[in-house]
């Protein structure tokens, strides 16, 4: 990753943390002013805790026990008082933007190492890789997905299906919700969206991305042409993109858009297989999921890509075929 980007973000995090804690102190002091009895109890607890420390240092066991008993009584008294008061949230604890890292940008891993929190990793992805690709999630989410744009008409000859476009998109939505709710289950399949342009594939990908971001998962969006060109450049030493490759392999959710729009060669086929295959492996007890979106149908995919790639898609992805009339045109007409 770009160190300048990380340093800039860490400075922003310092400001956020400082502001959250200053606001907390302000709200807490305001609350104490309206409830002086609580402030008195707090002061007594602090002075008693200090007295206990001194008694321990002086090896005065009798005084230590007496003070500890008094400390417990004061705690119970405070708890009893707090239970009768309506305390505003901002006076209970600092309102950090990220509850996981408390706006430090770092968390402690299972092996007791300091690691970047998912929240700051996601900001780096958005700045350096996602750009504007998934920057419109406030407008593109399940709350704004207009399923009424899909037709109720069943036209087997036109759509090659015995159900209507609306029934189909609702079924795909259910698959997407299962994908979200079972994201950490290694047995939950990835998603492959196929179908013509203008049928909602990218929109639904963004809906899922929004849900996963809200659940503190990291999301990386890449178009297939840019992703594969970047990796080939890295392999040939034309650019220092090792971090990009590592992120593609290790991000929680990878969205590969526009598969089939890239110019293919043997090396790109090999890299594409490596990415798909590596993300299927359940490494370090971490589940990684992938959404692939393409305008190609399954026959086109079979004819375009190697048997190894096609077999992974057919075996480990839920195939979601989008069909119907172009909803972008319907949307414009509706406006």
Protein Blocks (a to p, Z undefined) as FASTA:
>chain_A
ZZklmmmmmmmmmmmmmmmmmmmmmmmmmmmmmmmmlmmmmmmmmmmmmmmmmmmmnopa
klmmmmmmmmmmmmmmmmmmmmmpccdfklmpccdfblklnonopacdfkopacddfklm
mmmmmmmmnmmmmmmmmmmcfklmcfklpcfbdcfklnopabdfklmmmmmmmmmmmmmm
mmmpmklccdddeddehiopmmmmmmmmmmmmmnopacddddfklmmmmmmmmmnopacc
klmmmmmmmmmbdcdehihjaccdfklmmmmmmmmmmmmpcghhiacddddddfbdfklm
mmmmcfklmmmmmmmpccdddedddfklmmmmmZZ
